[in-house]
Amino acid sequence: MSHFNYFYGIYLAKLSFSIHGEDRRGKPLVHKTLSHLKLLKEMAKLPVGLRHS
């Protein structure tokens, strides 16, 4: 069973990505639109989303 502390979704578009992240209570943590080149750098800054137990 998986439990999450943070949940992230990525919307893929032709020229950009939109990232949305929430904590387990539904509080928004991040909502950004990024170019393809900046996506990995930005994702590396975010806390780990899923924790398996």
C-alpha positions as CSV (number, residue, x, y, z in Angstrom):
1,M,0.0,0.0,0.0
2,S,1.3,3.5,-0.8
3,H,0.9,6.5,1.3
4,F,1.8,10.0,0.0
5,N,3.0,13.1,1.7
6,Y,3.0,15.0,-1.5
7,F,1.2,14.4,-4.8
8,Y,2.4,15.9,-8.1
9,G,0.7,16.0,-11.5
10,I,2.3,17.1,-14.8
11,Y,0.3,18.4,-17.8
12,L,2.1,17.9,-21.0
13,A,1.8,20.4,-23.8
14,K,3.8,20.9,-27.0
15,L,6.0,23.7,-25.8
16,S,5.7,23.5,-22.0
17,F,4.8,21.5,-18.9
18,S,2.5,22.6,-16.0
19,I,3.3,21.1,-12.6
20,H,0.8,21.0,-9.8
21,G,1.6,19.6,-6.3
22,E,-0.4,19.2,-3.2
23,D,0.2,17.8,0.3
24,R,-2.0,15.0,1.8
25,R,-4.6,17.6,3.0
26,G,-5.0,19.1,-0.5
27,K,-3.0,22.3,0.2
28,P,-1.3,23.4,-3.0
29,L,2.5,23.3,-2.8
30,V,3.4,24.3,-6.4
31,H,1.7,25.3,-9.6
32,K,4.1,26.4,-12.3
33,T,4.3,26.3,-16.1
34,L,7.8,25.5,-17.3
35,S,9.7,25.0,-20.6
36,H,11.0,21.5,-21.4
37,L,14.5,22.6,-20.4
38,K,13.6,23.8,-17.0
39,L,11.3,20.8,-16.0
40,L,14.0,18.5,-14.6
41,K,15.8,21.3,-12.7
42,E,12.5,22.3,-11.0
43,M,11.4,18.7,-10.2
44,A,14.8,18.1,-8.6
45,K,14.0,20.9,-6.1
46,L,10.7,19.4,-5.0
47,P,10.3,16.9,-2.0
48,V,9.8,13.3,-2.8
49,G,6.1,12.6,-3.5
50,L,5.4,8.9,-2.7
51,R,6.6,6.8,0.2
52,H,6.0,3.1,0.2
53,S,5.4,1.1,3.4
